[in-house]
């Protein structure tokens, strides 16, 4: 049985619509209910919610908390999937690459442009692809979106296209896109 750690941090993939507020926002994690829709007979996905924030609200302390949780689990040797908001996903990916330069497992970041449960959401597709990618990829930090896999230091979000695209040069390792 393959174990995969699925760390949830929030982002659009986890957003819900609030009639009271009249907007979408992050409240409670809903990844677990979507995992029950997938057939994963030889896979034990262990959901670890550490926050539920829009990635634009993520702080350095939040990333330190993510690293602390990963550091606790890394010795077990299982791959990671991290759900994350798309606006700062590359920044977090680069932070993880700098923090863990000698990873021995794949770490896959994914998210959605449209929340899970909304018509036309890409969330379940990205989640499913990320779970598979985490089982097939070698050690490193990756972003998986829309049927594509990118090394975290060679990708950027393209707002005009509504997806992520490969970059030929390494993304700024200093922290921001």
C-alpha positions as CSV (number, residue, x, y, z in Angstrom):
1,X,0.0,0.0,0.0
2,X,1.5,3.3,-1.1
3,X,1.2,6.1,1.5
4,X,0.9,9.7,0.2
5,X,0.9,12.7,2.5
6,X,-1.7,15.3,1.3
7,X,-1.0,18.6,3.0
8,X,-3.7,21.2,2.6
9,X,-3.0,24.9,2.8
10,X,-6.1,26.4,1.2
11,X,-6.2,28.3,-2.0
12,X,-8.9,28.5,-4.6
13,X,-9.2,24.7,-4.7
14,X,-10.7,24.8,-1.1
15,X,-12.8,28.0,-1.5
16,X,-16.6,27.9,-0.9
17,X,-19.3,30.4,-1.7
18,X,-20.8,32.3,1.2
19,X,-24.3,33.7,0.6
20,X,-23.8,35.8,3.8
21,X,-20.6,37.4,2.6
22,X,-21.5,37.3,-1.1
23,X,-18.1,36.0,-2.1
24,X,-15.9,32.9,-2.2
25,X,-13.6,32.4,0.7
26,X,-11.6,29.8,2.6
27,X,-13.4,28.2,5.5
28,X,-13.1,24.5,6.2
29,X,-11.0,21.9,4.2
30,X,-13.1,20.0,1.7
31,X,-10.4,17.8,0.1
32,X,-11.4,14.7,2.0
33,X,-14.9,14.6,0.5
34,X,-13.4,14.7,-3.0
35,X,-10.9,11.9,-2.2
36,X,-13.8,9.6,-1.5
37,X,-14.8,10.0,-5.2
38,X,-11.5,8.6,-6.4
39,X,-10.6,4.9,-6.9
40,X,-7.3,4.5,-5.1
41,X,-7.3,0.8,-4.1
42,X,-3.6,0.6,-3.4
43,X,-3.0,4.0,-2.0
44,X,-3.4,5.4,1.5
45,X,-3.8,9.2,1.2
46,X,-3.3,10.8,4.6
47,X,-4.8,14.3,4.6
48,X,-3.0,16.8,6.8
49,X,-4.7,20.2,7.0
50,X,-2.2,22.8,8.2
51,X,-4.0,26.0,7.2
52,X,-6.8,27.2,4.9
53,X,-5.8,30.5,3.4
54,X,-5.7,32.3,0.1
55,X,-2.1,32.1,-1.0
56,X,-1.8,35.8,-1.2
57,X,-2.4,35.9,2.6
58,X,0.3,33.3,3.3
59,X,3.2,34.5,5.4
60,X,6.7,33.4,6.0
61,X,5.6,31.9,9.3
62,X,3.0,29.9,7.4
63,X,5.8,28.5,5.1
64,X,7.9,27.8,8.1
65,X,5.0,25.8,9.6
66,X,4.7,23.8,6.3
67,X,8.4,23.0,6.4
68,X,8.1,21.9,10.0
69,X,5.3,19.5,9.2
70,X,7.2,18.1,6.2
71,X,10.4,17.8,8.3
72,X,8.5,15.6,10.8
73,X,7.2,13.3,8.0
74,X,10.1,13.2,5.5
75,X,12.0,10.5,7.4
76,X,9.1,8.1,6.6
77,X,10.0,8.3,2.9
78,X,6.6,8.9,1.4
79,X,5.7,11.4,-1.3
80,X,3.9,14.6,-0.7
81,X,1.1,16.4,-2.5
82,X,0.4,20.0,-1.3
83,X,-2.7,21.8,-2.2
84,X,-2.0,25.5,-2.5
85,X,-3.2,28.7,-4.0
86,X,-1.9,29.4,-7.5
87,X,-0.9,33.0,-6.9
88,X,2.1,32.1,-4.7
89,X,2.5,28.4,-5.5
90,X,5.8,29.0,-7.3
91,X,7.2,31.0,-4.4
92,X,6.4,28.2,-2.0
93,X,7.9,25.7,-4.4
94,X,11.1,27.6,-4.5
95,X,11.1,28.0,-0.8
96,X,10.8,24.2,-0.4
97,X,13.6,23.6,-2.9
98,X,15.9,25.9,-1.0
99,X,14.9,24.4,2.4
100,X,15.2,20.7,1.2
101,X,18.0,20.7,-1.4
102,X,18.5,16.9,-1.0
103,X,15.0,15.5,-1.1
104,X,14.6,11.8,-1.4
105,X,10.9,11.9,-2.3
106,X,8.7,13.9,-4.8
107,X,6.9,16.9,-3.5
108,X,4.0,18.0,-5.7
109,X,2.2,21.3,-5.4
110,X,-1.2,21.7,-7.0
111,X,-4.3,23.8,-6.8
112,X,-7.1,25.1,-9.0
113,X,-8.2,28.1,-11.0
114,X,-11.8,27.4,-10.0
115,X,-12.9,26.0,-6.6
116,X,-13.7,22.3,-6.2
117,X,-17.5,21.8,-6.6
118,X,-17.9,24.8,-9.0
119,X,-19.0,24.1,-12.5
120,X,-15.9,23.8,-14.7
121,X,-13.5,23.4,-11.8
122,X,-10.1,22.0,-12.6
123,X,-9.6,21.1,-9.0
124,X,-10.4,17.4,-9.0
125,X,-8.4,16.9,-12.2
126,X,-5.4,18.6,-10.7
127,X,-5.7,16.7,-7.5
128,X,-6.0,13.3,-9.3
129,X,-3.0,14.1,-11.6
130,X,-0.9,15.2,-8.6
131,X,-1.6,12.0,-6.7
132,X,-0.5,10.0,-9.7
133,X,2.5,12.2,-10.4
134,X,3.7,11.8,-6.7
135,X,3.9,8.1,-7.3
136,X,5.8,8.4,-10.6
137,X,8.2,11.3,-10.3
138,X,11.7,11.2,-8.8
139,X,12.8,13.3,-5.9
140,X,12.3,17.0,-6.2
141,X,9.7,19.8,-6.0
142,X,7.1,20.0,-8.8
143,X,4.0,21.9,-9.8
144,X,1.3,19.8,-11.4
145,X,-1.6,21.6,-13.2
146,X,-3.8,20.9,-16.2
147,X,-2.1,17.6,-17.2
148,X,1.5,19.0,-17.0
149,X,4.4,18.6,-14.6
150,X,6.9,21.4,-14.1
151,X,10.0,21.6,-11.9
152,X,9.2,24.4,-9.4
153,X,12.1,26.5,-10.6
154,X,11.1,26.4,-14.2
155,X,7.4,27.5,-14.2
156,X,5.3,30.6,-13.8
157,X,1.6,31.3,-13.7
158,X,0.2,32.8,-16.9
159,X,-2.8,34.8,-15.9
160,X,-3.8,35.5,-19.6
161,X,-3.9,31.7,-20.4
162,X,-5.3,30.7,-17.0
163,X,-2.6,28.0,-16.4
164,X,1.0,27.5,-15.7
165,X,3.7,27.6,-18.3
166,X,7.3,26.4,-18.5
167,X,10.1,29.0,-18.2
168,X,13.4,28.4,-20.0
169,X,15.4,30.1,-17.4
170,X,15.3,29.3,-13.7
171,X,12.8,31.3,-11.7
172,X,14.3,33.8,-9.2
173,X,15.6,31.6,-6.4
174,X,15.5,34.6,-4.1
175,X,11.9,34.0,-3.3
176,X,9.4,35.9,-5.5
177,X,8.2,35.1,-9.0
